[in-house]
Amino acid sequence: MEYVIAFVVGGIICIIGQLLLDVGKLSPTHTLSALVVLGALLDGFHLYDRLIDFAGAGATVPITSFGHSLVHGAMAEGERFGFLGVGMGIFEVTSVGISSAILFSFLVALVFKPRG
């Protein structure tokens, strides 16, 4: 049953993104940003952790989880280190994902001819 719940919740997040693209006529960049901000807002109100507890990977895999990670790290480190901790927390939690995206993008650009 966990897989079904994860699939449904992840699908709902994807439906929201698709509606932003099709009905809202947002560009892919605006849609991506809106979903990251949505995840950040939900974490700011302490709702995204409940969603993760309920849906598991259905909530941690979509892009909304990136916004959650940014805010979650900033709030945790902000409590420990104050104002400087906010910046430290943002990069502490998300640095692996950002670094791997840069590395794999570079590797793909070496293998395939990028369009310019």
N, C-alpha and C positions, 0 to 999 in steps of 0.2 A: 504494500500500500504506500510505502514511503516513495517509491519510484513514481507512482501515479501522481501523488501530491506535488513532488518536485517538478514533474512534467507539466502539470496544470499551471502551477504558479509561474514557472519559467515561460510557459506559453502566454500567460496573461501579460507578463512584462513585454514580451515580443509583440503582442497585439497592440498594446499601448504605443509602442514605438512605430508600428506600421500605421496606426491611426494618425499619429503625428505627421507621418510622411504623406499619407494619402488624403486624409480629410483636412488636416491642419495646413497642408501644403508647405511644410517646413523642409528645409534642405537636410541632407543627411548629417551635416555638421551641427545644425541647430537641434536636430533630433537627438543626436549623441549627447550634446551638452545638456539638453533638457532632462534626459534620463539620468545623467550623472548628478545633476542638481536635485532631481527627485530622490535619488538614493541618499544624498547628503541631507536633505530636509527630513526624510524619514528617520535617519540616524540621529539628527539633532533633537527630534522629539522622542527618541528612544523606542521607535517602532520597528526599525529594521532588524534589530537583534531578535525581536519576537518573530518576525517573518522568517529569519534564518532558522530559528528553533522549530518553526512549523514546517518549512519547505526544504530545508537543507540545501542541496546543490541547486535547486530551482531558484533560490534567492542569491546564492553566492557566485554563480557563473555569469549571469547577465551583467551588463555594464553598470547597472544601478549599484552593484556591489562595490564598484570603484569609488563612487561618491561616498558610500557608507564607509569604506576604508579610510578615505581622506579625513572625514570628519571624526571618525572613531579614534584614529591615531592622534589627531590634533587635540581632541578633548582629553585623552588619557595623558599625553605628555604635557599638556597645558596645566593640568592639575599638579603634576610633579615639579615642573620647572618654570611655570609662569609663562610670560609672553614668548620667550625664546623657545619654550617647549612646544608651542603650537607649530612652528615651522619644522622643528625636529620630528614631531610626531607624524606630520604629513608624509615626509620622505621615508621615515623608518618603516612604516607599514607598506607603502606602495613601491618602494625602490626596486624590489625584485621584479615586479610586473613591468615597470617602466624600463628597467635595464634589459630584461629579456626581449621586450618589444623592439628596442633599439638594436640589440645584437642580431635577432632573427631578421629584421628588416635589412640590415647590412649584408647578412649572408645571402638572402634572397636576391639582393641587388647584384651580388657577385656572380650568381648562377644565371640569372635571367637579365636580359637587356631592358633597363628601365626606359619608359617613354619620357621624353623631355619636352 
